[in-house]
């Protein structure tokens, strides 16, 4: 799979999200009511909305992005290398604008594609929704309006693993184990991001975790291509 593409044309990405506020009580009355309706529609009505407010992070209307991990393939002396960095911070507008500027200036060609695990269901639409909410123009590579599904510039490593099975969900951690790729969850996992951000105030730890996900997704691409993993000495994490 994927042997017909140039890895240097790809941008691997991953986002980390948290709830808009630290606690449910910090929301104004209208937002509390809106979250209560959302929580009630997805869970047992007997569950108290404030008790599951941490789940707000997965919905773009109720959450925000605090970190975007980025991975770029490039060749040095004919050997494949991976450069990994992150854009992170408390000011969502600033980090989204920086990311949008990067896409517009560096990844706006017809061959460029974005890669993420479960990206079509989460990362890509979440980014677009939060950009609109923040008043930021959606870069052309992310803009799906008027495009047919096969015309978008997205590669979803989870969707590829489905092989047409619409019921199947496979986490990045499971696939990493299957292919002998070091786990990105050796410190925290996605369920701990909100606590790490709001309770521990440790955004740098979240950024490190996010960049590990980037490396794992990039390595999964290599396995999908039936190629060797990129050696640690060929991976630069900034």
FIVOVEX-939651 format. One record per residue (C-alpha): residue number from 1; x, y, z. Coordinates in Angstrom, 3 decimals. Example, Ala and Ser with C-alpha at 12.3 -4.5 7.8 and 13.67 -1.06 7.14 Angstrom:
BEGIN
  num        px        py        pz
    1    12.300    -4.500     7.800
    2    13.670    -1.060     7.140
***
This chain:
BEGIN
  num        px        py        pz
    1     0.000     0.000     0.000
    2     0.974     3.651    -0.490
    3     3.904     2.743    -2.724
    4     2.633     5.127    -5.393
    5     3.203     8.236    -3.278
    6     6.298    10.186    -2.368
    7     6.745    10.316     1.395
    8     8.270    13.790     1.080
    9     4.868    15.032    -0.113
   10     3.204    14.023     3.163
   11     2.630    15.907     6.404
   12     1.874    13.615     9.343
   13    -0.198    15.319    12.019
   14    -1.916    14.693    15.331
   15    -3.872    17.018    17.601
   16    -4.410    17.050    21.349
   17    -7.582    18.618    22.690
   18    -9.041    19.603    26.055
   19   -12.334    21.006    27.298
   20   -12.969    24.745    26.924
   21   -12.909    25.260    30.678
   22   -11.284    23.491    33.584
   23   -14.609    22.519    35.163
   24   -18.262    22.456    34.213
   25   -18.996    25.106    36.853
   26   -16.810    27.623    35.007
   27   -19.134    27.553    31.995
   28   -21.780    30.235    31.734
   29   -25.397    29.139    32.143
   30   -26.090    28.810    28.422
   31   -23.029    26.668    27.787
   32   -23.926    24.483    30.760
   33   -27.362    23.903    29.275
   34   -25.918    23.153    25.831
   35   -23.453    20.646    27.288
   36   -26.194    19.052    29.371
   37   -28.186    18.483    26.197
   38   -25.180    17.069    24.397
   39   -24.296    14.799    27.302
   40   -27.896    13.670    27.641
   41   -28.109    12.797    23.951
   42   -25.053    10.552    24.112
   43   -25.340     9.006    27.550
   44   -27.818     7.714    30.080
   45   -29.952    10.709    31.129
   46   -29.292     9.779    34.756
   47   -25.625    10.686    34.367
   48   -24.829    14.141    35.728
   49   -23.432    16.330    32.878
   50   -20.818    17.937    35.130
   51   -19.382    14.495    35.945
   52   -18.557    13.770    32.304
   53   -17.413    17.243    31.316
   54   -13.927    15.913    30.543
   55   -15.489    14.307    27.453
   56   -16.161    17.782    26.054
   57   -12.606    17.696    24.691
   58   -13.580    15.382    21.826
   59   -16.226    17.755    20.455
   60   -15.004    20.809    18.544
   61   -17.972    22.861    19.774
   62   -17.056    22.277    23.416
   63   -13.303    21.734    23.313
   64   -10.154    23.387    22.039
   65    -6.816    22.406    20.528
   66    -3.705    22.839    22.677
   67    -1.154    20.958    20.570
   68    -0.610    20.041    16.915
   69     2.133    17.506    16.217
   70     3.834    17.552    12.812
   71     6.038    15.046    11.016
   72     7.866    15.626     7.723
   73     9.811    13.050     5.696
   74    12.967    14.168     3.922
   75    16.045    12.587     2.362
   76    19.644    13.153     3.420
   77    22.347    11.532     1.278
   78    19.715     9.257    -0.202
   79    18.451     8.013     3.174
   80    14.992     8.674     4.579
   81    14.729    10.859     7.677
   82    11.806    12.106     9.763
   83    11.617    15.533    11.365
   84     9.092    15.958    14.169
   85     7.953    19.119    15.945
   86     4.850    20.520    17.589
   87     2.923    23.750    17.737
   88     1.437    24.077    21.196
   89     0.191    26.713    23.593
   90    -2.733    28.060    25.574
   91    -3.706    30.557    22.850
   92    -5.626    28.395    20.401
   93    -6.038    31.175    17.832
   94    -2.271    31.705    17.637
   95    -1.375    28.046    17.233
   96    -4.098    27.492    14.623
   97    -2.979    30.550    12.679
   98     0.627    29.341    12.737
   99    -0.499    25.933    11.479
  100    -2.677    27.472     8.757
  101     0.231    29.632     7.618
  102     2.441    26.546     7.417
  103    -0.089    24.700     5.255
  104    -0.639    27.679     2.974
  105     3.080    28.243     2.427
  106     4.532    24.724     2.436
  107     1.722    22.236     1.754
  108    -0.490    23.742    -0.919
  109     0.545    21.697    -3.961
  110    -1.548    19.072    -5.799
  111     0.675    16.213    -4.592
  112     0.669    17.197    -0.921
  113    -1.379    15.087     1.494
  114    -2.133    15.115     5.217
  115    -1.781    11.920     7.248
  116    -3.375    11.093    10.610
  117    -4.692     8.060    12.470
  118    -8.493     8.388    12.566
  119    -7.924    11.755    10.933
  120   -11.077    11.752     8.819
  121   -13.272    11.233    11.862
  122   -11.370    13.456    14.284
  123    -8.243    15.500    13.486
  124    -9.179    16.976    10.099
  125   -12.775    18.053    10.861
  126   -11.817    19.228    14.363
  127    -9.114    21.479    12.906
  128   -11.500    22.947    10.336
  129   -14.247    23.593    12.883
  130   -11.916    25.255    15.371
  131   -10.398    27.380    12.620
  132   -13.816    28.683    11.643
  133   -14.741    29.340    15.267
  134   -11.479    31.272    15.655
  135   -12.080    33.267    12.486
  136    -9.213    31.661    10.549
  137    -9.428    30.894     6.833
  138    -9.286    27.138     6.237
  139    -6.199    26.273     4.124
  140    -6.979    24.761     0.740
  141    -5.534    21.349     1.622
  142    -7.997    21.051     4.529
  143   -11.002    22.532     2.744
  144   -13.288    19.705     1.584
  145   -16.182    21.875     0.360
  146   -17.265    20.857    -3.122
  147   -14.854    17.930    -3.217
  148   -15.741    14.288    -3.678
  149   -14.318    11.889    -1.053
  150   -11.600    10.672    -3.398
  151   -10.594    14.239    -4.248
  152    -9.536    15.172    -0.722
  153    -5.860    15.255     0.267
  154    -6.243    13.002     3.315
  155    -4.625     9.702     4.255
  156    -6.170     8.021     7.304
  157    -4.083     5.133     8.606
  158    -7.013     3.774    10.612
  159    -9.362     3.846     7.625
  160    -6.772     2.033     5.543
  161    -6.621    -0.738     8.142
  162   -10.371    -1.297     7.839
  163   -10.044    -2.705     4.308
  164   -13.728    -1.938     3.761
  165   -14.894    -3.146     7.196
  166   -16.972    -0.214     8.452
  167   -17.384    -1.748    11.922
  168   -13.712    -1.955    12.686
  169   -11.931     0.518    14.974
  170    -8.279    -0.152    15.721
  171    -6.249     2.167    17.908
  172    -2.793     3.381    16.986
  173    -1.437     1.611    20.068
  174    -2.827    -1.755    18.940
  175    -1.365    -1.386    15.457
  176     1.969    -0.348    16.937
  177     1.995    -3.585    18.936
  178     1.022    -5.634    15.873
  179     3.895    -4.254    13.829
  180     6.521    -4.140    16.563
  181     6.600    -0.341    16.712
  182     7.462     1.193    20.116
  183     4.298     2.330    21.892
  184     3.600     6.074    22.081
  185     1.619     5.507    25.285
  186     4.580     4.845    27.571
  187     3.839     7.952    29.650
  188     0.314     9.309    29.174
  189    -2.498     8.485    26.776
  190    -5.347    10.471    25.262
  191    -7.618    10.024    28.257
  192    -5.054    11.780    30.478
  193    -4.478    14.888    28.336
  194    -7.206    16.948    29.995
  195    -5.962    16.168    33.502
  196    -2.364    16.841    32.474
  197    -3.381    20.218    31.046
  198    -5.893    21.502    33.596
  199    -4.680    19.875    36.814
  200    -0.918    19.588    36.278
  201    -0.464    22.563    33.950
  202     2.060    20.497    31.984
  203     1.625    21.405    28.332
  204     5.167    20.332    27.507
  205     4.370    16.789    28.617
  206     1.372    16.784    26.271
  207     3.574    18.011    23.424
  208     6.056    15.183    24.024
  209     3.225    12.646    23.958
  210     1.813    14.186    20.774
  211     5.170    13.962    19.006
  212     5.453    10.296    19.987
  213     2.136     9.707    18.213
  214     3.579    11.393    15.127
  215     6.589     9.063    15.109
  216     4.347     6.023    15.557
  217     2.011     7.070    12.731
  218     4.976     7.678    10.435
  219     6.405     4.267    11.290
  220     3.015     2.684    10.608
  221     3.135     4.216     7.126
  222     6.468     2.497     6.596
  223     4.959    -0.851     7.584
  224     1.972    -0.268     5.281
  225     4.526     0.125     2.501
  226     6.287    -3.102     3.574
  227     9.435    -1.129     4.297
  228    11.771    -1.071     7.279
  229    11.148     1.245    10.203
  230    13.032     4.517    10.255
  231    15.999     4.183    12.597
  232    16.074     6.326    15.721
  233    19.238     7.990    14.443
  234    17.222     9.181    11.434
  235    14.448    10.746    13.535
  236    14.863    14.332    14.711
  237    12.394    15.390    17.405
  238    12.476    19.103    18.101
***
